[in-house]
């Protein structure tokens, strides 16, 4: 039995531009620290093979010290490490793959075609290829077939499965089915995908190692695999210290802070959370700023957005024979004609700010 770890999409040196500068710097530092935590995991669990499926750097021009940190972490692993560069960290002049000195246990696939490394002690062959530019319009698996020689054949690639636009190694299902690989370790898709069997080949994307924004939600980590007699089994291992979550809370006829507290998970440590207040609220809104201030210390970062609708009682005042009534009637007409939720939300905000101005209130 051969045990292996499959990870991808570290995106080291991500700018984290949505965070304040100190928090962004801390996240970049933590991303490098995660490399050494990963090395400790590999060694503690005596994993002999590591497959890294590309986009380990956020760009081909990553900082040299970041490349050196990755090289040091991979060199600490008591394992054979195989890397297939992707579209963000493509192999080429000036990239860390060429400018950094990589340890002997690390093999970087350098060619825009499948090449092989035989590992006799495992009776195995590791196959892989590299992006040599920011796009790869043809499948790197096209025409490839591992020999039926009784050896364990594993592949590592950065790419997609039959995408609508062929830009990032568009692998066809039949190419995977005909590959002769027991396992194809893939990168590029940041959301973990359940293992997919195509013919006799198991394919999987582990997702990114750490979420970097609210488009990368939930638990992040890697796959731990076992290969025996040509059969492969996988187990997902959550590894990230931080996770992004979006929480929708209906505050209709409820006190907003209490409604949010009731909806929170028991453990918010390590969470970067966006809370969306929905449902109906009065003309002053749901008090998003107050909710955020009350709960901020429980999270690594917290953002509370008011997406409530104005309750019917407020719109009913459009029938008043007053400036307030005239203002609400005109906005109500626009609200009824609105085609999108975004437009309706914008009109609701305008109504609330207008009513606050009429009442000489500070809406925030």
GIQUI-V822849 format. One record per residue. N is the residue number from 1. RES is the residue in three letters. SS is DSSP state (H for helix, E for strand, L for the rest). OMEGA is omega in degrees with one decimal (NA if undefined). D_FIRST is the distance of its C-alpha to the first C-alpha in Angstrom with 1 decimal. Layout:
n:N res:RES ss:SS omega:OMEGA d_first:D_FIRST
n:N res:RES ss:SS omega:OMEGA d_first:D_FIRST
//
This chain:
n:1 res:UNK ss:L omega:177.7 d_first:0.0
n:2 res:UNK ss:E omega:177.7 d_first:3.8
n:3 res:UNK ss:E omega:-179.0 d_first:6.5
n:4 res:UNK ss:E omega:175.7 d_first:9.9
n:5 res:UNK ss:E omega:-179.7 d_first:13.5
n:6 res:UNK ss:E omega:178.6 d_first:16.0
n:7 res:UNK ss:E omega:-178.1 d_first:19.7
n:8 res:UNK ss:L omega:167.0 d_first:23.0
n:9 res:UNK ss:L omega:173.8 d_first:26.8
n:10 res:UNK ss:L omega:-178.4 d_first:27.6
n:11 res:UNK ss:L omega:177.7 d_first:31.1
n:12 res:UNK ss:E omega:-176.0 d_first:32.2
n:13 res:UNK ss:L omega:168.7 d_first:36.0
n:14 res:UNK ss:L omega:-175.8 d_first:36.6
n:15 res:UNK ss:L omega:-175.9 d_first:40.4
n:16 res:UNK ss:L omega:-173.2 d_first:40.2
n:17 res:UNK ss:L omega:-179.2 d_first:43.8
n:18 res:UNK ss:L omega:-178.8 d_first:44.4
n:19 res:UNK ss:L omega:171.3 d_first:44.2
n:20 res:UNK ss:L omega:-173.5 d_first:47.0
n:21 res:UNK ss:H omega:179.2 d_first:46.6
n:22 res:UNK ss:H omega:179.6 d_first:45.6
n:23 res:UNK ss:H omega:178.7 d_first:43.0
n:24 res:UNK ss:H omega:178.5 d_first:41.7
n:25 res:UNK ss:H omega:178.8 d_first:41.4
n:26 res:UNK ss:H omega:179.3 d_first:39.6
n:27 res:UNK ss:H omega:177.8 d_first:37.0
n:28 res:UNK ss:H omega:178.0 d_first:36.5
n:29 res:UNK ss:H omega:179.4 d_first:36.1
n:30 res:UNK ss:H omega:178.0 d_first:33.6
n:31 res:UNK ss:H omega:177.0 d_first:31.5
n:32 res:UNK ss:H omega:179.5 d_first:31.2
n:33 res:UNK ss:H omega:179.2 d_first:30.5
n:34 res:UNK ss:H omega:178.8 d_first:27.6
n:35 res:UNK ss:H omega:-178.1 d_first:25.9
n:36 res:UNK ss:H omega:172.2 d_first:25.9
n:37 res:UNK ss:H omega:178.8 d_first:24.8
n:38 res:UNK ss:H omega:177.1 d_first:21.8
n:39 res:UNK ss:H omega:178.4 d_first:21.2
n:40 res:UNK ss:H omega:179.4 d_first:21.7
n:41 res:UNK ss:H omega:-180.0 d_first:19.1
n:42 res:UNK ss:H omega:-177.6 d_first:16.4
n:43 res:UNK ss:H omega:-178.5 d_first:17.4
n:44 res:UNK ss:H omega:-178.3 d_first:17.9
n:45 res:UNK ss:L omega:175.0 d_first:14.5
n:46 res:UNK ss:L omega:178.9 d_first:12.9
n:47 res:UNK ss:L omega:-173.2 d_first:11.4
n:48 res:UNK ss:L omega:-174.1 d_first:10.9
n:49 res:UNK ss:E omega:178.3 d_first:11.7
n:50 res:UNK ss:E omega:178.7 d_first:14.8
n:51 res:UNK ss:E omega:-177.0 d_first:16.3
n:52 res:UNK ss:E omega:-166.9 d_first:20.0
n:53 res:UNK ss:L omega:165.8 d_first:21.9
n:54 res:UNK ss:L omega:-174.9 d_first:25.5
n:55 res:UNK ss:L omega:174.5 d_first:28.6
n:56 res:UNK ss:L omega:172.9 d_first:27.6
n:57 res:UNK ss:E omega:179.1 d_first:31.4
n:58 res:UNK ss:L omega:176.5 d_first:34.1
n:59 res:UNK ss:L omega:178.5 d_first:35.9
n:60 res:UNK ss:L omega:179.6 d_first:35.8
n:61 res:UNK ss:L omega:-179.0 d_first:38.5
n:62 res:UNK ss:L omega:176.9 d_first:36.7
n:63 res:UNK ss:L omega:-178.0 d_first:38.3
n:64 res:UNK ss:H omega:-178.5 d_first:37.4
n:65 res:UNK ss:H omega:176.1 d_first:36.6
n:66 res:UNK ss:H omega:175.7 d_first:34.1
n:67 res:UNK ss:H omega:179.6 d_first:32.3
n:68 res:UNK ss:H omega:177.1 d_first:32.5
n:69 res:UNK ss:H omega:178.4 d_first:31.1
n:70 res:UNK ss:H omega:179.1 d_first:28.0
n:71 res:UNK ss:H omega:179.4 d_first:27.6
n:72 res:UNK ss:H omega:-178.4 d_first:28.0
n:73 res:UNK ss:H omega:-179.9 d_first:25.5
n:74 res:UNK ss:H omega:177.9 d_first:22.8
n:75 res:UNK ss:H omega:177.7 d_first:23.7
n:76 res:UNK ss:H omega:-177.4 d_first:23.1
n:77 res:UNK ss:L omega:175.4 d_first:19.5
n:78 res:UNK ss:L omega:-172.3 d_first:17.4
n:79 res:UNK ss:L omega:168.7 d_first:15.1
n:80 res:UNK ss:E omega:-176.0 d_first:15.6
n:81 res:UNK ss:E omega:179.4 d_first:17.6
n:82 res:UNK ss:E omega:-174.0 d_first:18.6
n:83 res:UNK ss:E omega:174.2 d_first:21.8
n:84 res:UNK ss:E omega:-178.1 d_first:23.6
n:85 res:UNK ss:L omega:-176.2 d_first:27.2
n:86 res:UNK ss:L omega:-175.3 d_first:28.9
n:87 res:UNK ss:L omega:177.2 d_first:32.5
n:88 res:UNK ss:L omega:-175.6 d_first:33.5
n:89 res:UNK ss:L omega:-174.6 d_first:32.0
n:90 res:UNK ss:L omega:-177.4 d_first:32.4
n:91 res:UNK ss:L omega:179.2 d_first:32.1
n:92 res:UNK ss:L omega:-178.3 d_first:35.7
n:93 res:UNK ss:L omega:178.1 d_first:38.5
n:94 res:UNK ss:L omega:179.8 d_first:38.9
n:95 res:UNK ss:L omega:178.2 d_first:35.5
n:96 res:UNK ss:H omega:179.3 d_first:33.5
n:97 res:UNK ss:H omega:178.3 d_first:30.9
n:98 res:UNK ss:H omega:-171.8 d_first:33.8
n:99 res:UNK ss:H omega:-179.3 d_first:35.8
n:100 res:UNK ss:L omega:175.9 d_first:33.3
n:101 res:UNK ss:L omega:-175.4 d_first:31.7
n:102 res:UNK ss:L omega:-176.4 d_first:27.9
n:103 res:UNK ss:L omega:-173.3 d_first:25.8
n:104 res:UNK ss:L omega:-178.0 d_first:23.9
n:105 res:UNK ss:L omega:-176.4 d_first:20.4
n:106 res:UNK ss:E omega:174.2 d_first:21.5
n:107 res:UNK ss:E omega:178.5 d_first:21.8
n:108 res:UNK ss:E omega:175.0 d_first:24.3
n:109 res:UNK ss:E omega:-170.3 d_first:24.7
n:110 res:UNK ss:L omega:-171.5 d_first:28.4
n:111 res:UNK ss:L omega:177.1 d_first:29.4
n:112 res:UNK ss:L omega:178.7 d_first:30.5
n:113 res:UNK ss:L omega:-178.1 d_first:28.4
n:114 res:UNK ss:L omega:173.1 d_first:24.8
n:115 res:UNK ss:E omega:-170.7 d_first:23.7
n:116 res:UNK ss:E omega:172.9 d_first:20.4
n:117 res:UNK ss:E omega:179.7 d_first:18.7
n:118 res:UNK ss:E omega:177.5 d_first:16.5
n:119 res:UNK ss:E omega:-169.3 d_first:14.0
n:120 res:UNK ss:H omega:-175.3 d_first:14.0
n:121 res:UNK ss:H omega:176.8 d_first:11.7
n:122 res:UNK ss:H omega:-171.9 d_first:8.7
n:123 res:UNK ss:L omega:-173.3 d_first:10.6
n:124 res:UNK ss:E omega:174.7 d_first:11.0
n:125 res:UNK ss:E omega:178.0 d_first:14.3
n:126 res:UNK ss:E omega:-179.0 d_first:15.4
n:127 res:UNK ss:E omega:177.0 d_first:18.6
n:128 res:UNK ss:E omega:178.9 d_first:21.3
n:129 res:UNK ss:L omega:-176.0 d_first:25.0
n:130 res:UNK ss:L omega:161.2 d_first:27.6
n:131 res:UNK ss:L omega:175.1 d_first:30.7
n:132 res:UNK ss:L omega:176.0 d_first:33.6
n:133 res:UNK ss:L omega:-175.6 d_first:36.2
n:134 res:UNK ss:L omega:175.5 d_first:36.5
n:135 res:UNK ss:L omega:178.7 d_first:36.1
n:136 res:UNK ss:E omega:-170.3 d_first:34.1
n:137 res:UNK ss:L omega:178.9 d_first:35.9
n:138 res:UNK ss:L omega:-180.0 d_first:33.9
n:139 res:UNK ss:L omega:176.3 d_first:30.4
n:140 res:UNK ss:L omega:179.5 d_first:28.1
n:141 res:UNK ss:L omega:-177.7 d_first:26.0
n:142 res:UNK ss:L omega:177.1 d_first:29.1
n:143 res:UNK ss:L omega:-178.1 d_first:28.9
n:144 res:UNK ss:L omega:171.9 d_first:25.3
n:145 res:UNK ss:L omega:176.6 d_first:22.9
n:146 res:UNK ss:L omega:-179.4 d_first:19.8
n:147 res:UNK ss:L omega:176.0 d_first:20.2
n:148 res:UNK ss:L omega:-172.8 d_first:18.8
n:149 res:UNK ss:L omega:179.2 d_first:17.6
n:150 res:UNK ss:L omega:178.2 d_first:14.3
n:151 res:UNK ss:L omega:176.1 d_first:12.4
n:152 res:UNK ss:E omega:-178.7 d_first:10.3
n:153 res:UNK ss:E omega:179.3 d_first:13.3
n:154 res:UNK ss:E omega:179.5 d_first:13.5
n:155 res:UNK ss:E omega:176.2 d_first:17.0
n:156 res:UNK ss:E omega:-176.5 d_first:18.9
n:157 res:UNK ss:E omega:169.1 d_first:22.5
n:158 res:UNK ss:E omega:-179.3 d_first:25.4
n:159 res:UNK ss:L omega:-176.8 d_first:27.2
n:160 res:UNK ss:E omega:177.5 d_first:28.5
n:161 res:UNK ss:E omega:177.5 d_first:28.2
n:162 res:UNK ss:L omega:179.8 d_first:31.7
n:163 res:UNK ss:L omega:178.4 d_first:33.8
n:164 res:UNK ss:L omega:178.0 d_first:37.6
n:165 res:UNK ss:L omega:-175.9 d_first:38.3
n:166 res:UNK ss:L omega:-178.6 d_first:36.3
n:167 res:UNK ss:L omega:-170.5 d_first:36.1
n:168 res:UNK ss:E omega:178.8 d_first:32.6
n:169 res:UNK ss:L omega:-175.8 d_first:30.4
n:170 res:UNK ss:E omega:-176.6 d_first:31.1
n:171 res:UNK ss:E omega:175.0 d_first:28.2
n:172 res:UNK ss:L omega:178.3 d_first:29.1
n:173 res:UNK ss:H omega:-177.9 d_first:27.1
n:174 res:UNK ss:H omega:177.2 d_first:27.5
n:175 res:UNK ss:H omega:176.5 d_first:26.2
n:176 res:UNK ss:H omega:-179.6 d_first:22.9
n:177 res:UNK ss:H omega:-176.1 d_first:22.9
n:178 res:UNK ss:L omega:-173.1 d_first:23.6
n:179 res:UNK ss:L omega:-175.4 d_first:21.3
n:180 res:UNK ss:L omega:179.1 d_first:18.5
n:181 res:UNK ss:L omega:172.4 d_first:16.1
n:182 res:UNK ss:L omega:-179.1 d_first:13.0
n:183 res:UNK ss:E omega:174.7 d_first:13.8
n:184 res:UNK ss:E omega:-179.9 d_first:17.1
n:185 res:UNK ss:E omega:-172.9 d_first:17.5
n:186 res:UNK ss:E omega:173.1 d_first:21.2
n:187 res:UNK ss:E omega:175.1 d_first:24.0
n:188 res:UNK ss:L omega:178.7 d_first:27.7
n:189 res:UNK ss:L omega:-172.6 d_first:28.0
n:190 res:UNK ss:L omega:174.9 d_first:28.6
n:191 res:UNK ss:L omega:-179.4 d_first:28.2
n:192 res:UNK ss:L omega:177.0 d_first:24.7
n:193 res:UNK ss:L omega:175.1 d_first:24.0
n:194 res:UNK ss:L omega:180.0 d_first:22.0
n:195 res:UNK ss:L omega:-176.2 d_first:19.1
n:196 res:UNK ss:E omega:178.2 d_first:20.8
n:197 res:UNK ss:E omega:176.8 d_first:19.7
n:198 res:UNK ss:E omega:-170.9 d_first:21.8
n:199 res:UNK ss:L omega:177.4 d_first:21.3
n:200 res:UNK ss:L omega:-176.5 d_first:17.6
n:201 res:UNK ss:E omega:172.9 d_first:17.1
n:202 res:UNK ss:E omega:178.4 d_first:16.3
n:203 res:UNK ss:E omega:177.1 d_first:18.6
n:204 res:UNK ss:E omega:169.0 d_first:19.4
n:205 res:UNK ss:E omega:179.4 d_first:21.8
n:206 res:UNK ss:L omega:-172.3 d_first:21.2
n:207 res:UNK ss:L omega:-178.9 d_first:24.9
n:208 res:UNK ss:L omega:-177.6 d_first:26.5
n:209 res:UNK ss:L omega:178.2 d_first:25.5
n:210 res:UNK ss:L omega:173.0 d_first:29.1
n:211 res:UNK ss:L omega:-177.1 d_first:31.8
n:212 res:UNK ss:L omega:-178.9 d_first:34.9
n:213 res:UNK ss:L omega:-175.6 d_first:37.5
n:214 res:UNK ss:L omega:169.4 d_first:38.5
n:215 res:UNK ss:L omega:179.0 d_first:37.0
n:216 res:UNK ss:L omega:-169.9 d_first:33.5
n:217 res:UNK ss:E omega:168.7 d_first:33.5
n:218 res:UNK ss:L omega:-177.8 d_first:31.3
n:219 res:UNK ss:L omega:178.1 d_first:28.0
n:220 res:UNK ss:L omega:-178.8 d_first:26.2
n:221 res:UNK ss:E omega:-174.9 d_first:22.8
n:222 res:UNK ss:E omega:174.0 d_first:19.4
n:223 res:UNK ss:E omega:170.9 d_first:16.2
n:224 res:UNK ss:E omega:-173.5 d_first:13.1
n:225 res:UNK ss:E omega:173.0 d_first:10.1
n:226 res:UNK ss:E omega:178.0 d_first:6.6
n:227 res:UNK ss:E omega:-179.8 d_first:5.6
n:228 res:UNK ss:E omega:-179.8 d_first:4.6
n:229 res:UNK ss:L omega:177.7 d_first:7.7
n:230 res:UNK ss:L omega:179.2 d_first:9.5
n:231 res:UNK ss:E omega:-177.1 d_first:9.7
n:232 res:UNK ss:E omega:172.7 d_first:9.7
n:233 res:UNK ss:E omega:-175.0 d_first:10.9
n:234 res:UNK ss:E omega:173.1 d_first:13.1
n:235 res:UNK ss:E omega:179.1 d_first:15.2
n:236 res:UNK ss:E omega:-179.8 d_first:18.3
n:237 res:UNK ss:E omega:174.0 d_first:19.3
n:238 res:UNK ss:E omega:-173.4 d_first:23.1
n:239 res:UNK ss:L omega:-174.1 d_first:24.0
n:240 res:UNK ss:L omega:175.3 d_first:27.6
n:241 res:UNK ss:L omega:179.8 d_first:30.4
n:242 res:UNK ss:L omega:173.4 d_first:32.9
n:243 res:UNK ss:E omega:177.3 d_first:33.0
n:244 res:UNK ss:E omega:178.5 d_first:35.8
n:245 res:UNK ss:E omega:172.3 d_first:37.3
n:246 res:UNK ss:E omega:-175.6 d_first:40.3
n:247 res:UNK ss:E omega:177.1 d_first:42.2
n:248 res:UNK ss:E omega:-177.2 d_first:45.1
n:249 res:UNK ss:E omega:177.0 d_first:47.7
n:250 res:UNK ss:E omega:-176.4 d_first:50.7
n:251 res:UNK ss:L omega:179.3 d_first:53.7
n:252 res:UNK ss:L omega:179.4 d_first:56.3
n:253 res:UNK ss:L omega:179.0 d_first:58.8
n:254 res:UNK ss:L omega:173.7 d_first:56.6
n:255 res:UNK ss:L omega:-169.5 d_first:56.9
n:256 res:UNK ss:H omega:-178.3 d_first:54.3
n:257 res:UNK ss:H omega:179.4 d_first:52.9
n:258 res:UNK ss:H omega:179.5 d_first:52.5
n:259 res:UNK ss:H omega:179.6 d_first:50.8
n:260 res:UNK ss:H omega:-179.9 d_first:48.3
n:261 res:UNK ss:H omega:179.9 d_first:47.6
n:262 res:UNK ss:H omega:-177.2 d_first:47.0
n:263 res:UNK ss:H omega:-176.3 d_first:44.4
n:264 res:UNK ss:L omega:172.6 d_first:42.4
n:265 res:UNK ss:L omega:-178.7 d_first:39.0
n:266 res:UNK ss:L omega:-176.2 d_first:39.1
n:267 res:UNK ss:L omega:178.2 d_first:37.2
n:268 res:UNK ss:L omega:178.9 d_first:38.5
n:269 res:UNK ss:L omega:178.9 d_first:37.2
n:270 res:UNK ss:L omega:-178.0 d_first:35.6
n:271 res:UNK ss:E omega:165.6 d_first:37.0
n:272 res:UNK ss:E omega:-164.1 d_first:39.1
n:273 res:UNK ss:E omega:170.5 d_first:41.0
n:274 res:UNK ss:E omega:179.2 d_first:43.5
n:275 res:UNK ss:E omega:178.4 d_first:45.6
n:276 res:UNK ss:E omega:178.2 d_first:47.7
n:277 res:UNK ss:E omega:-176.2 d_first:50.7
n:278 res:UNK ss:E omega:-178.6 d_first:51.7
n:279 res:UNK ss:L omega:-176.8 d_first:54.3
n:280 res:UNK ss:E omega:175.3 d_first:58.0
n:281 res:UNK ss:E omega:-178.1 d_first:59.8
n:282 res:UNK ss:L omega:-175.3 d_first:63.4
n:283 res:UNK ss:L omega:177.3 d_first:65.0
n:284 res:UNK ss:L omega:-179.5 d_first:63.7
n:285 res:UNK ss:L omega:-174.8 d_first:60.1
n:286 res:UNK ss:L omega:176.3 d_first:57.4
n:287 res:UNK ss:L omega:-176.6 d_first:57.6
n:288 res:UNK ss:H omega:-177.7 d_first:54.3
n:289 res:UNK ss:H omega:-179.7 d_first:55.3
n:290 res:UNK ss:H omega:177.6 d_first:56.1
n:291 res:UNK ss:H omega:-179.7 d_first:52.8
n:292 res:UNK ss:H omega:-179.8 d_first:50.9
n:293 res:UNK ss:H omega:-176.8 d_first:52.9
n:294 res:UNK ss:H omega:-172.5 d_first:52.4
n:295 res:UNK ss:H omega:-169.9 d_first:48.6
n:296 res:UNK ss:H omega:-175.1 d_first:47.7
n:297 res:UNK ss:H omega:-179.4 d_first:46.8
n:298 res:UNK ss:H omega:-171.3 d_first:43.9
n:299 res:UNK ss:L omega:169.2 d_first:42.0
n:300 res:UNK ss:L omega:173.3 d_first:40.7
n:301 res:UNK ss:E omega:-178.5 d_first:42.9
n:302 res:UNK ss:E omega:174.9 d_first:44.9
n:303 res:UNK ss:E omega:179.9 d_first:46.9
n:304 res:UNK ss:E omega:-179.5 d_first:49.1
n:305 res:UNK ss:E omega:178.0 d_first:50.7
n:306 res:UNK ss:E omega:176.9 d_first:53.6
n:307 res:UNK ss:L omega:-179.7 d_first:53.1
n:308 res:UNK ss:L omega:170.9 d_first:55.5
n:309 res:UNK ss:E omega:173.6 d_first:58.3
n:310 res:UNK ss:E omega:-175.6 d_first:61.8
n:311 res:UNK ss:L omega:-174.9 d_first:62.9
n:312 res:UNK ss:H omega:-178.1 d_first:65.6
n:313 res:UNK ss:H omega:179.4 d_first:68.2
n:314 res:UNK ss:H omega:-179.8 d_first:68.2
n:315 res:UNK ss:H omega:179.3 d_first:68.6
n:316 res:UNK ss:H omega:-179.1 d_first:71.3
n:317 res:UNK ss:H omega:174.8 d_first:73.5
n:318 res:UNK ss:H omega:-179.5 d_first:73.7
n:319 res:UNK ss:H omega:179.0 d_first:76.8
n:320 res:UNK ss:L omega:174.8 d_first:78.7
n:321 res:UNK ss:L omega:-175.7 d_first:81.7
n:322 res:UNK ss:L omega:176.3 d_first:80.6
n:323 res:UNK ss:H omega:177.6 d_first:78.9
n:324 res:UNK ss:H omega:-179.3 d_first:75.7
n:325 res:UNK ss:H omega:178.7 d_first:76.1
n:326 res:UNK ss:H omega:179.2 d_first:76.7
n:327 res:UNK ss:H omega:-178.4 d_first:73.6
n:328 res:UNK ss:H omega:179.2 d_first:71.4
n:329 res:UNK ss:H omega:-178.4 d_first:73.0
n:330 res:UNK ss:H omega:178.8 d_first:72.2
n:331 res:UNK ss:H omega:178.4 d_first:68.6
n:332 res:UNK ss:H omega:176.7 d_first:68.1
n:333 res:UNK ss:H omega:179.4 d_first:69.3
n:334 res:UNK ss:H omega:179.4 d_first:66.7
n:335 res:UNK ss:H omega:-178.9 d_first:64.0
n:336 res:UNK ss:H omega:-179.7 d_first:64.8
n:337 res:UNK ss:H omega:-176.1 d_first:64.7
n:338 res:UNK ss:L omega:-177.3 d_first:61.4
n:339 res:UNK ss:L omega:-173.6 d_first:58.6
n:340 res:UNK ss:L omega:175.9 d_first:55.5
n:341 res:UNK ss:H omega:179.8 d_first:54.1
n:342 res:UNK ss:H omega:179.7 d_first:54.3
n:343 res:UNK ss:H omega:178.2 d_first:58.0
n:344 res:UNK ss:H omega:177.8 d_first:58.7
n:345 res:UNK ss:H omega:179.9 d_first:57.0
n:346 res:UNK ss:H omega:179.1 d_first:59.2
n:347 res:UNK ss:H omega:177.2 d_first:62.3
n:348 res:UNK ss:H omega:178.0 d_first:61.4
n:349 res:UNK ss:H omega:179.8 d_first:61.1
n:350 res:UNK ss:H omega:178.9 d_first:64.4
n:351 res:UNK ss:H omega:-178.5 d_first:66.1
n:352 res:UNK ss:H omega:179.4 d_first:64.8
n:353 res:UNK ss:H omega:178.9 d_first:65.9
n:354 res:UNK ss:H omega:178.7 d_first:69.2
n:355 res:UNK ss:H omega:177.4 d_first:70.0
n:356 res:UNK ss:H omega:179.1 d_first:69.2
n:357 res:UNK ss:H omega:179.0 d_first:71.6
n:358 res:UNK ss:H omega:-179.1 d_first:74.3
n:359 res:UNK ss:L omega:-177.6 d_first:73.8
n:360 res:UNK ss:L omega:176.6 d_first:73.6
n:361 res:UNK ss:L omega:173.5 d_first:70.2
n:362 res:UNK ss:L omega:-179.1 d_first:67.4
n:363 res:UNK ss:L omega:-179.5 d_first:64.3
n:364 res:UNK ss:L omega:NA d_first:62.1
//
